[in-house]
Amino acid sequence: AVLLALCGVALFTQDVSESASHASSTGDALCVVAAGFYATYDLRLFSWGKRVAPRTLITGKIATQALLSILLLA
């Protein structure tokens, strides 16, 4: 799934025009970085899923995401 997502991002970020703007290149780079972070997240979650009970894992995941969101807004 991770490889498929990275291939999709690679296809998505292809710019066929000759005059790609700097903003477009920056957006493409950020999209690739985001895919890398998501791939890391997905693999780590898979790893933790083997060691932690599903309810505990989901509760911890939601609590962590909520805390990070609150900190981001502060």
Backbone as a ProteinNet text record, in pm:
[ID]
protein_1_A
[PRIMARY]
AVLLALCGVALFTQDVSESASHASSTGDALCVVAAGFYATYDLRLFSWGKRVAPRTLITGKIATQALLSILLLA
[TERTIARY]
82.8	0	87.1	197	285.7	349.8	395.1	457.4	357	235.4	131.3	102.9	98.6	75	189.9	313.4	427.6	429.2	390	380.5	271.9	161.3	54	99.1	174.7	226.7	324.7	408.2	502.8	428.8	324	245.1	172	121.7	47	134.2	260.8	347.8	421.9	398	461.3	401.2	487.7	442	485.2	387.9	419.4	456.5	427.2	458.6	607.6	657.4	797.7	829.3	731.8	756.4	690.7	739.5	687.4	734.4	642.2	677.1	742.6	805.7	870.7	767.7	650.8	545.1	499.6	491.9	451.3	555.4	682.2	789.5	790.2	765.9	760.2	642.3	528.6	411.4	435.3	502.8	535.5	628	728.6	822.6	750.4	661.5	586.2	495.1	439.7	354.1	435.5	555.9	642.2	683.3	715	751.3	633.3	513.6	394.6	372	395.2	380.9	482.4	602.9	704.8	664.6	611.1	564.5	448.2	356	242.5	288.8	384.5	436.9	500.7	576	638.1	530.9	430.2	319.1	249.6	223.6	152.3	232.9	361.8	445.8	459.8	472.5	483	352.7	239.4	110.1	91.9	135.5	129.4	214.1	332	421.9	359.7	304.5	241.8	115.3	46.8	-75.6	-53.6	67.4	99.3	124.2	159.5	199.1	95.6	4.2	-90.5	-232.8	-317.2	-457.9	-524.7	-616.1	-676.4	-741.6	-818	-886.5	-785.1	-682.2	-578	-505.3	-475.1	-405	-489.3	-616.4	-704.4	-723.1	-741.2	-758	-633.1	-517.2	-392.4	-370.4	-405.2	-391.1	-480.6	-604.8	-698.6	-654.8	-613.1	-568.5	-445	-351	-230.2	-263.4	-348	-386.2	-461.6	-548.2	-621.2	-526	-431.8	-335.1	-249.8	-201.9	-120.5	-202.2	-328.6	-413.8	-435.7	-458.5	-476.9	-349.3	-234.4	-107.8	-82.5	-123.5	-106.6	-192.1	-310.6	-400.9	-361	-288	-250.2	-144.5
-119.6	0	125.8	120.5	236.8	261.5	156.4	171.5	224.3	176.6	224.3	372.7	415.1	556	642.6	597.4	675.1	683	576.4	580.4	678.1	679.5	774.3	918.1	945.1	1079.8	1116.8	1022.6	1049.6	1086.4	1014.4	1046.9	1180	1204.7	1327.9	1451.7	1439.6	1556.8	1578.9	1496.3	1516.7	1639.7	1730.1	1851.1	1841.3	1832.7	1813.1	1942.4	2055.9	2182.8	2213.8	2290.6	2328.5	2433.7	2515.5	2628.6	2606.6	2510.1	2485.3	2597.5	2656.5	2768.6	2719	2811.1	2778.2	2729.3	2793.1	2752.7	2610	2573.8	2438.4	2337.2	2371	2281	2264.7	2374.6	2367.6	2281.3	2298.3	2217.2	2070.1	2040	1901.1	1841.8	1918	1870.8	1845.5	1935.3	1917.4	1795.3	1770.6	1653.3	1525	1521.7	1404.5	1386.1	1496.3	1488.4	1436	1485.3	1439.4	1289.6	1242	1099.3	1018.4	1071.6	1003.2	993.4	1104	1101.7	1004.5	1002.3	911.5	766.1	739.2	602.5	559.1	649.2	618.7	592.4	678.3	662.8	528.2	493.6	370.4	247.7	249.3	136.1	125.5	239.4	236.6	188.1	232.9	190.1	39.6	-12.1	-156.3	-231.6	-177.7	-240.3	-240.4	-127.1	-118.6	-203.6	-218.1	-297.2	-442.9	-491	-629.1	-647.5	-537.8	-548.3	-495.7	-413	-346	-387.3	-400.9	-434.8	-324.5	-361.6	-262.7	-143.1	-169.1	-59.1	36.7	-16.4	66	147.8	84	152.7	266.6	240.1	342.2	457.5	426.5	530	617.4	555	631.4	715.7	661.5	733.9	857	841.2	954	1059	1015.9	1110.7	1188.1	1118.4	1185.8	1285.8	1247.3	1338.3	1458.6	1438.2	1549.8	1645.2	1590	1673.5	1753.9	1689.4	1760.8	1869.7	1843.4	1943.2	2063.3	2035.6	2144.7	2228.1	2161.1	2233.6	2316	2265.1	2337.7	2464.9	2456.4	2571.8	2675.3	2634.9	2726.8	2825
0	0	0	74.3	81.1	-54.6	-120.3	-251.5	-353.1	-346.7	-436.5	-414	-287.6	-256.9	-308.5	-290.2	-338.5	-490.9	-558.4	-705.2	-749.3	-677.7	-708.8	-691.6	-587.2	-564.8	-676.8	-717.1	-825.3	-953.3	-985	-1104.2	-1088.3	-969.3	-941.7	-955.6	-918.4	-917.1	-1048.6	-1148.1	-1278.1	-1344.6	-1388.2	-1456.6	-1601.9	-1690.7	-1831.2	-1902.1	-1842.7	-1908.7	-1897	-1990.3	-1991.6	-1886.8	-1852.3	-1762.4	-1626.9	-1552	-1416.8	-1325.7	-1254.5	-1167.1	-1039.1	-968.5	-841.8	-740.1	-738.1	-643.8	-672.3	-799.8	-836.2	-790.5	-808.2	-765.3	-613.4	-541.4	-395.2	-351.2	-415.3	-382.6	-409.8	-521.2	-553	-447.8	-406.6	-305	-172.5	-134.1	-10.3	-18	-134.3	-154	-136.8	-189.6	-175.2	-29.1	40.2	182.2	263.8	233.3	304.3	281.7	160.1	131.6	211.4	225.7	306.1	452.1	506	644.5	661.9	565.9	575.9	568.4	480.6	469.5	601.1	663.3	791.7	898.1	900.2	994.8	974.3	850.2	819.6	862.9	836	875.3	1026.7	1094.5	1240.5	1303.6	1250.7	1303.2	1283.4	1171.2	1145.4	1247.6	1275.6	1373.6	1512.9	1554	1686.2	1693.3	1581.9	1579.4	1614.4	1593.4	1627.8	1776.7	1846.7	1987.7	2086	2040.8	2131.6	2093.3	2193.6	2169.9	2087.1	1996.8	1907.4	1978.5	2084.3	2153.2	2216	2275.3	2337.3	2231	2118.3	2010.7	1953.6	1929.6	1873.1	1971	2099.2	2200.5	2209.9	2211.7	2217.6	2093.5	1977.8	1851.2	1848.9	1888.9	1889.9	1991.8	2109.7	2212.4	2166.5	2103.4	2054.7	1944.8	1852	1743.8	1798.1	1896.2	1955.5	2026.9	2102.5	2173.8	2076.3	1972	1872.3	1800.9	1775.1	1711.3	1802.3	1930.1	2026.6	2038	2042.9	2050.5	1926.1	1811.6	1685.9	1683.7	1741	1742.7	1847.5	1950.4	2059	2015.7
[MASK]
++++++++++++++++++++++++++++++++++++++++++++++++++++++++++++++++++++++++++

